[in-house]
């Protein structure tokens, strides 16, 4: 009986860990995409004034 309890507990822990890892991957991917978007937008705003003068 004790062995079954240990196996059940390990399965629950594995499920929780896999869910947390999935959430961490989604969160880090979202953070990267947001950073990339904001960085690109900032870069374009910085140089938009120079589009008309021929330097870009």
C-alpha positions in Angstrom: 0.0 0.0 0.0 2.8 2.4 0.8 4.4 1.9 -2.6 1.2 2.9 -4.4 1.0 6.1 -2.4 4.6 7.0 -3.3 3.9 6.3 -7.0 0.7 8.4 -6.9 2.5 11.3 -5.3 5.3 11.1 -7.8 2.8 11.2 -10.7 1.1 14.3 -9.2 4.4 16.0 -8.8 5.4 15.2 -12.3 2.1 16.6 -13.6 2.5 19.9 -11.6 6.1 20.2 -12.8 5.2 19.7 -16.4 2.4 22.2 -16.2 4.7 24.8 -14.6 7.4 24.2 -17.2 4.8 24.7 -20.0 3.6 28.0 -18.4 7.3 29.1 -18.1 7.9 28.4 -21.8 4.8 30.3 -22.8 5.6 33.2 -20.6 9.2 33.5 -21.8 8.2 33.2 -25.4 5.6 36.0 -24.9 8.1 38.2 -23.1 10.6 37.7 -26.0 8.0 38.6 -28.7 6.9 41.7 -26.8 10.5 42.8 -26.3 11.2 42.2 -30.0 8.1 44.2 -31.0 8.8 47.1 -28.7 12.4 47.2 -29.7 11.6 47.3 -33.5 8.9 50.0 -32.9 11.4 52.1 -31.0 14.0 51.7 -33.7 11.6 52.7 -36.5 10.4 55.8 -34.5 14.0 56.9 -34.0 14.8 56.8 -37.7 11.5 57.9 -39.2 12.6 61.6 -39.3 15.5 60.7 -41.4 13.5 58.9 -44.1 12.8 62.2 -46.0 16.4 63.6 -45.9 18.0 60.7 -47.8 20.3 59.4 -45.1 18.3 56.2 -44.7 
